[in-house]
Amino acid sequence: MRRLAWPILPVAALLFAACTSTAAPGVPSPPASINLTATATTPPVVPLETTLPAGLTEARVTRVVDGDTIHVDIAGQDFPVRYIGMNTPETVDPVKPIECYGPEASARNKQLVTGQTVELEKDISETDQYGRLLRFVWLPDTSHPGQGEMVDALLVQEGYARLDTFPPDVRYKDLFAQLQQQAQAARSGLWGDVCTSATPIPATQTAPTSSGDEVCDYSGTQQPVIKGNISSSAERIYHVPGQQFYNQTQIDEASGERWFCTEQEAMDAGWRKSKS
């Protein structure tokens, strides 16, 4: 695994943060293996690959939605996961144009995590308003046990994502801010000339209100979350969030299964609702 550089926070700032931490009991702290040395002219750096924090949850990536959202399998159940602390340009919203550097961010995320076993780190919140797990996603280094790099941070550093932090999930806010400054200074990715005149990345992802655009059932956005499954007996059944078999149902679009925005759309296409 290649090694990149994380900027170091000033010693005083880290000491202040340590003294004023309000992390909830049982929530793992960020890695503490950074060598806090400093010079007067050049900020010191450490490898982006670092010691994995404690308390992680192992998961296997089953699908990459876009640059900041994936689906994972945890103990046989499917969960959507939204990366914390950052946001990538839009690519999957059916009623909005593809934003500058969105396809590149999605492709980079796929390159990093498709089919990989990752480690998920929780901050404070469990899920967002759309039922997605909120997590920092770590990619372990199989050749160096106990080491790995955070995908969220790497995408910010390389210019595929921007800082987008919402309290109380602010554990790596200062780190992400420095990584973004580094990407901006290097004019990397979405900070380069190619995106200068493009539609800016939205600071938040909110559901449309009075625009007349269709809002998907259960997600509150244009993101489809209804799973159209085809059973072993070729019966077309759709599952909605909260139903018994929703999390364990995985969609194979190559075999004709699909995602639906609304229940009406699913019924019109010939699917029936799951009974449980």
Contacts in CASP RR format, 6 or more apart in sequence:
PFRMAT RR
TARGET T0000
AUTHOR 0000-0000-0000
METHOD contacts of the structure
MODEL  1
MRRLAWPILPVAALLFAACTSTAAPGVPSPPASINLTATATTPPVVPLET
TLPAGLTEARVTRVVDGDTIHVDIAGQDFPVRYIGMNTPETVDPVKPIEC
YGPEASARNKQLVTGQTVELEKDISETDQYGRLLRFVWLPDTSHPGQGEM
VDALLVQEGYARLDTFPPDVRYKDLFAQLQQQAQAARSGLWGDVCTSATP
IPATQTAPTSSGDEVCDYSGTQQPVIKGNISSSAERIYHVPGQQFYNQTQ
IDEASGERWFCTEQEAMDAGWRKSKS
1 49 0 8 1.000
1 139 0 8 1.000
1 141 0 8 1.000
1 143 0 8 1.000
1 144 0 8 1.000
1 148 0 8 1.000
1 149 0 8 1.000
3 47 0 8 1.000
3 48 0 8 1.000
3 49 0 8 1.000
4 47 0 8 1.000
4 48 0 8 1.000
4 49 0 8 1.000
4 149 0 8 1.000
4 154 0 8 1.000
4 157 0 8 1.000
4 158 0 8 1.000
5 45 0 8 1.000
5 46 0 8 1.000
5 47 0 8 1.000
5 48 0 8 1.000
5 157 0 8 1.000
6 34 0 8 1.000
6 45 0 8 1.000
6 46 0 8 1.000
6 47 0 8 1.000
6 48 0 8 1.000
6 50 0 8 1.000
6 153 0 8 1.000
6 157 0 8 1.000
6 175 0 8 1.000
6 178 0 8 1.000
6 179 0 8 1.000
7 43 0 8 1.000
7 45 0 8 1.000
7 175 0 8 1.000
7 178 0 8 1.000
7 179 0 8 1.000
7 181 0 8 1.000
7 182 0 8 1.000
8 34 0 8 1.000
8 35 0 8 1.000
8 36 0 8 1.000
8 37 0 8 1.000
8 38 0 8 1.000
8 43 0 8 1.000
8 44 0 8 1.000
8 45 0 8 1.000
8 46 0 8 1.000
9 17 0 8 1.000
9 174 0 8 1.000
9 175 0 8 1.000
9 178 0 8 1.000
10 38 0 8 1.000
11 36 0 8 1.000
11 38 0 8 1.000
13 174 0 8 1.000
14 36 0 8 1.000
17 174 0 8 1.000
21 29 0 8 1.000
23 29 0 8 1.000
23 124 0 8 1.000
23 171 0 8 1.000
24 124 0 8 1.000
27 122 0 8 1.000
27 123 0 8 1.000
27 124 0 8 1.000
28 53 0 8 1.000
28 54 0 8 1.000
28 55 0 8 1.000
28 56 0 8 1.000
28 121 0 8 1.000
28 122 0 8 1.000
29 53 0 8 1.000
30 53 0 8 1.000
30 171 0 8 1.000
30 172 0 8 1.000
30 175 0 8 1.000
31 50 0 8 1.000
31 51 0 8 1.000
31 52 0 8 1.000
31 53 0 8 1.000
33 50 0 8 1.000
33 51 0 8 1.000
34 46 0 8 1.000
34 50 0 8 1.000
35 44 0 8 1.000
35 46 0 8 1.000
37 44 0 8 1.000
38 44 0 8 1.000
48 149 0 8 1.000
48 150 0 8 1.000
48 153 0 8 1.000
48 154 0 8 1.000
48 157 0 8 1.000
49 141 0 8 1.000
49 144 0 8 1.000
49 147 0 8 1.000
49 148 0 8 1.000
49 149 0 8 1.000
50 147 0 8 1.000
50 148 0 8 1.000
50 149 0 8 1.000
51 146 0 8 1.000
51 147 0 8 1.000
51 148 0 8 1.000
52 119 0 8 1.000
52 138 0 8 1.000
52 140 0 8 1.000
52 146 0 8 1.000
52 147 0 8 1.000
52 148 0 8 1.000
53 121 0 8 1.000
53 138 0 8 1.000
55 121 0 8 1.000
56 119 0 8 1.000
56 120 0 8 1.000
56 121 0 8 1.000
56 138 0 8 1.000
57 74 0 8 1.000
57 119 0 8 1.000
57 120 0 8 1.000
57 122 0 8 1.000
57 135 0 8 1.000
58 74 0 8 1.000
58 117 0 8 1.000
58 118 0 8 1.000
58 119 0 8 1.000
58 120 0 8 1.000
59 72 0 8 1.000
59 73 0 8 1.000
59 74 0 8 1.000
59 79 0 8 1.000
59 81 0 8 1.000
59 117 0 8 1.000
59 118 0 8 1.000
59 119 0 8 1.000
59 120 0 8 1.000
60 72 0 8 1.000
60 73 0 8 1.000
60 115 0 8 1.000
60 116 0 8 1.000
60 117 0 8 1.000
60 118 0 8 1.000
61 70 0 8 1.000
61 71 0 8 1.000
61 72 0 8 1.000
61 113 0 8 1.000
61 114 0 8 1.000
61 115 0 8 1.000
61 116 0 8 1.000
61 117 0 8 1.000
61 118 0 8 1.000
62 71 0 8 1.000
62 72 0 8 1.000
62 73 0 8 1.000
62 78 0 8 1.000
62 115 0 8 1.000
62 250 0 8 1.000
63 70 0 8 1.000
63 71 0 8 1.000
63 251 0 8 1.000
64 70 0 8 1.000
64 71 0 8 1.000
64 106 0 8 1.000
64 109 0 8 1.000
64 110 0 8 1.000
64 113 0 8 1.000
64 114 0 8 1.000
65 71 0 8 1.000
65 80 0 8 1.000
65 92 0 8 1.000
66 88 0 8 1.000
66 90 0 8 1.000
66 91 0 8 1.000
66 92 0 8 1.000
66 102 0 8 1.000
66 105 0 8 1.000
66 106 0 8 1.000
66 109 0 8 1.000
67 83 0 8 1.000
67 88 0 8 1.000
67 91 0 8 1.000
67 102 0 8 1.000
67 105 0 8 1.000
67 106 0 8 1.000
67 108 0 8 1.000
67 109 0 8 1.000
67 155 0 8 1.000
67 160 0 8 1.000
67 161 0 8 1.000
68 82 0 8 1.000
68 83 0 8 1.000
68 86 0 8 1.000
68 87 0 8 1.000
68 88 0 8 1.000
68 105 0 8 1.000
68 109 0 8 1.000
68 152 0 8 1.000
68 155 0 8 1.000
68 161 0 8 1.000
69 80 0 8 1.000
69 81 0 8 1.000
69 82 0 8 1.000
69 83 0 8 1.000
69 132 0 8 1.000
70 80 0 8 1.000
70 81 0 8 1.000
70 83 0 8 1.000
70 109 0 8 1.000
70 113 0 8 1.000
70 137 0 8 1.000
71 78 0 8 1.000
71 79 0 8 1.000
71 80 0 8 1.000
71 81 0 8 1.000
71 250 0 8 1.000
72 78 0 8 1.000
72 79 0 8 1.000
72 81 0 8 1.000
72 118 0 8 1.000
72 120 0 8 1.000
73 79 0 8 1.000
73 250 0 8 1.000
76 248 0 8 1.000
77 247 0 8 1.000
77 248 0 8 1.000
78 247 0 8 1.000
78 248 0 8 1.000
78 249 0 8 1.000
78 250 0 8 1.000
79 132 0 8 1.000
79 133 0 8 1.000
79 247 0 8 1.000
80 130 0 8 1.000
80 131 0 8 1.000
80 132 0 8 1.000
80 133 0 8 1.000
80 225 0 8 1.000
81 120 0 8 1.000
81 132 0 8 1.000
81 133 0 8 1.000
81 134 0 8 1.000
81 135 0 8 1.000
81 137 0 8 1.000
82 128 0 8 1.000
82 130 0 8 1.000
82 132 0 8 1.000
82 133 0 8 1.000
82 134 0 8 1.000
82 135 0 8 1.000
83 135 0 8 1.000
83 136 0 8 1.000
83 137 0 8 1.000
83 151 0 8 1.000
83 152 0 8 1.000
83 155 0 8 1.000
83 161 0 8 1.000
84 123 0 8 1.000
84 134 0 8 1.000
84 135 0 8 1.000
84 136 0 8 1.000
84 152 0 8 1.000
84 165 0 8 1.000
84 169 0 8 1.000
84 171 0 8 1.000
84 172 0 8 1.000
85 152 0 8 1.000
85 163 0 8 1.000
85 164 0 8 1.000
85 165 0 8 1.000
85 166 0 8 1.000
85 169 0 8 1.000
85 172 0 8 1.000
85 173 0 8 1.000
85 176 0 8 1.000
86 152 0 8 1.000
86 155 0 8 1.000
86 156 0 8 1.000
86 161 0 8 1.000
86 162 0 8 1.000
86 163 0 8 1.000
86 164 0 8 1.000
86 176 0 8 1.000
87 161 0 8 1.000
87 162 0 8 1.000
87 164 0 8 1.000
87 201 0 8 1.000
87 202 0 8 1.000
87 203 0 8 1.000
87 205 0 8 1.000
88 101 0 8 1.000
88 102 0 8 1.000
88 105 0 8 1.000
88 106 0 8 1.000
88 109 0 8 1.000
88 155 0 8 1.000
88 160 0 8 1.000
88 161 0 8 1.000
88 162 0 8 1.000
88 201 0 8 1.000
89 98 0 8 1.000
89 99 0 8 1.000
89 100 0 8 1.000
89 101 0 8 1.000
89 102 0 8 1.000
89 105 0 8 1.000
89 190 0 8 1.000
89 201 0 8 1.000
90 96 0 8 1.000
90 97 0 8 1.000
90 98 0 8 1.000
90 99 0 8 1.000
90 102 0 8 1.000
90 201 0 8 1.000
90 202 0 8 1.000
91 98 0 8 1.000
91 99 0 8 1.000
91 102 0 8 1.000
91 103 0 8 1.000
91 105 0 8 1.000
91 106 0 8 1.000
92 223 0 8 1.000
93 221 0 8 1.000
93 222 0 8 1.000
93 223 0 8 1.000
94 222 0 8 1.000
94 261 0 8 1.000
95 208 0 8 1.000
95 213 0 8 1.000
95 214 0 8 1.000
95 222 0 8 1.000
96 222 0 8 1.000
97 199 0 8 1.000
99 198 0 8 1.000
99 199 0 8 1.000
99 201 0 8 1.000
100 190 0 8 1.000
100 194 0 8 1.000
100 195 0 8 1.000
100 198 0 8 1.000
100 199 0 8 1.000
101 159 0 8 1.000
101 160 0 8 1.000
101 189 0 8 1.000
101 190 0 8 1.000
101 194 0 8 1.000
101 195 0 8 1.000
101 198 0 8 1.000
102 160 0 8 1.000
102 190 0 8 1.000
104 160 0 8 1.000
104 189 0 8 1.000
105 155 0 8 1.000
105 160 0 8 1.000
105 161 0 8 1.000
105 190 0 8 1.000
108 155 0 8 1.000
108 158 0 8 1.000
108 160 0 8 1.000
109 151 0 8 1.000
109 155 0 8 1.000
109 160 0 8 1.000
112 139 0 8 1.000
112 151 0 8 1.000
112 154 0 8 1.000
113 137 0 8 1.000
113 139 0 8 1.000
113 151 0 8 1.000
116 139 0 8 1.000
117 140 0 8 1.000
118 137 0 8 1.000
118 138 0 8 1.000
118 139 0 8 1.000
118 140 0 8 1.000
118 151 0 8 1.000
119 137 0 8 1.000
119 138 0 8 1.000
119 139 0 8 1.000
119 140 0 8 1.000
120 133 0 8 1.000
120 135 0 8 1.000
120 136 0 8 1.000
120 137 0 8 1.000
120 138 0 8 1.000
121 135 0 8 1.000
121 136 0 8 1.000
121 137 0 8 1.000
121 138 0 8 1.000
121 150 0 8 1.000
122 134 0 8 1.000
122 135 0 8 1.000
123 134 0 8 1.000
123 136 0 8 1.000
123 168 0 8 1.000
123 169 0 8 1.000
123 170 0 8 1.000
123 171 0 8 1.000
124 168 0 8 1.000
124 169 0 8 1.000
125 134 0 8 1.000
125 168 0 8 1.000
125 169 0 8 1.000
126 133 0 8 1.000
126 134 0 8 1.000
127 133 0 8 1.000
127 134 0 8 1.000
128 134 0 8 1.000
129 220 0 8 1.000
130 218 0 8 1.000
130 219 0 8 1.000
130 220 0 8 1.000
130 221 0 8 1.000
130 223 0 8 1.000
130 225 0 8 1.000
131 241 0 8 1.000
134 169 0 8 1.000
136 150 0 8 1.000
136 152 0 8 1.000
136 171 0 8 1.000
136 172 0 8 1.000
137 150 0 8 1.000
137 151 0 8 1.000
137 152 0 8 1.000
138 148 0 8 1.000
138 149 0 8 1.000
138 150 0 8 1.000
138 151 0 8 1.000
139 148 0 8 1.000
139 149 0 8 1.000
139 150 0 8 1.000
139 151 0 8 1.000
140 146 0 8 1.000
140 147 0 8 1.000
140 148 0 8 1.000
141 147 0 8 1.000
141 148 0 8 1.000
141 149 0 8 1.000
150 172 0 8 1.000
152 161 0 8 1.000
152 172 0 8 1.000
152 176 0 8 1.000
153 172 0 8 1.000
153 175 0 8 1.000
153 176 0 8 1.000
153 179 0 8 1.000
155 161 0 8 1.000
156 162 0 8 1.000
156 163 0 8 1.000
156 176 0 8 1.000
156 179 0 8 1.000
156 180 0 8 1.000
156 183 0 8 1.000
157 179 0 8 1.000
157 182 0 8 1.000
157 183 0 8 1.000
158 183 0 8 1.000
158 188 0 8 1.000
158 189 0 8 1.000
159 180 0 8 1.000
159 183 0 8 1.000
159 188 0 8 1.000
159 189 0 8 1.000
159 190 0 8 1.000
159 191 0 8 1.000
160 189 0 8 1.000
160 190 0 8 1.000
161 190 0 8 1.000
162 180 0 8 1.000
162 190 0 8 1.000
162 201 0 8 1.000
163 173 0 8 1.000
163 176 0 8 1.000
163 177 0 8 1.000
163 180 0 8 1.000
164 203 0 8 1.000
164 204 0 8 1.000
165 173 0 8 1.000
165 176 0 8 1.000
166 204 0 8 1.000
183 189 0 8 1.000
183 191 0 8 1.000
184 191 0 8 1.000
187 193 0 8 1.000
189 195 0 8 1.000
190 201 0 8 1.000
205 221 0 8 1.000
206 221 0 8 1.000
207 215 0 8 1.000
207 220 0 8 1.000
207 221 0 8 1.000
208 215 0 8 1.000
208 221 0 8 1.000
208 222 0 8 1.000
213 222 0 8 1.000
214 222 0 8 1.000
214 261 0 8 1.000
214 262 0 8 1.000
215 221 0 8 1.000
215 222 0 8 1.000
216 222 0 8 1.000
216 223 0 8 1.000
216 224 0 8 1.000
216 225 0 8 1.000
216 226 0 8 1.000
216 261 0 8 1.000
216 262 0 8 1.000
217 225 0 8 1.000
217 226 0 8 1.000
217 240 0 8 1.000
217 261 0 8 1.000
217 262 0 8 1.000
217 263 0 8 1.000
218 225 0 8 1.000
218 226 0 8 1.000
218 240 0 8 1.000
218 241 0 8 1.000
219 225 0 8 1.000
222 261 0 8 1.000
224 259 0 8 1.000
224 260 0 8 1.000
224 261 0 8 1.000
225 240 0 8 1.000
225 241 0 8 1.000
225 259 0 8 1.000
226 238 0 8 1.000
226 239 0 8 1.000
226 240 0 8 1.000
226 259 0 8 1.000
226 260 0 8 1.000
226 261 0 8 1.000
226 262 0 8 1.000
226 263 0 8 1.000
226 265 0 8 1.000
226 266 0 8 1.000
227 238 0 8 1.000
227 239 0 8 1.000
227 240 0 8 1.000
227 246 0 8 1.000
227 249 0 8 1.000
227 251 0 8 1.000
227 257 0 8 1.000
227 259 0 8 1.000
227 260 0 8 1.000
228 236 0 8 1.000
228 237 0 8 1.000
228 238 0 8 1.000
228 239 0 8 1.000
228 249 0 8 1.000
228 251 0 8 1.000
228 257 0 8 1.000
228 258 0 8 1.000
228 259 0 8 1.000
228 260 0 8 1.000
228 266 0 8 1.000
228 271 0 8 1.000
229 236 0 8 1.000
229 237 0 8 1.000
229 238 0 8 1.000
229 239 0 8 1.000
229 249 0 8 1.000
229 251 0 8 1.000
229 257 0 8 1.000
230 236 0 8 1.000
230 237 0 8 1.000
230 255 0 8 1.000
230 256 0 8 1.000
230 257 0 8 1.000
231 237 0 8 1.000
235 272 0 8 1.000
236 269 0 8 1.000
236 270 0 8 1.000
236 271 0 8 1.000
236 272 0 8 1.000
237 271 0 8 1.000
237 272 0 8 1.000
237 273 0 8 1.000
237 274 0 8 1.000
238 260 0 8 1.000
238 263 0 8 1.000
238 266 0 8 1.000
238 271 0 8 1.000
238 272 0 8 1.000
238 273 0 8 1.000
238 274 0 8 1.000
239 245 0 8 1.000
239 246 0 8 1.000
239 249 0 8 1.000
239 274 0 8 1.000
240 246 0 8 1.000
240 263 0 8 1.000
240 273 0 8 1.000
240 274 0 8 1.000
243 274 0 8 1.000
243 276 0 8 1.000
244 274 0 8 1.000
244 276 0 8 1.000
245 274 0 8 1.000
245 276 0 8 1.000
251 257 0 8 1.000
251 258 0 8 1.000
251 259 0 8 1.000
258 269 0 8 1.000
260 266 0 8 1.000
260 269 0 8 1.000
260 271 0 8 1.000
263 273 0 8 1.000
266 273 0 8 1.000
267 273 0 8 1.000
END
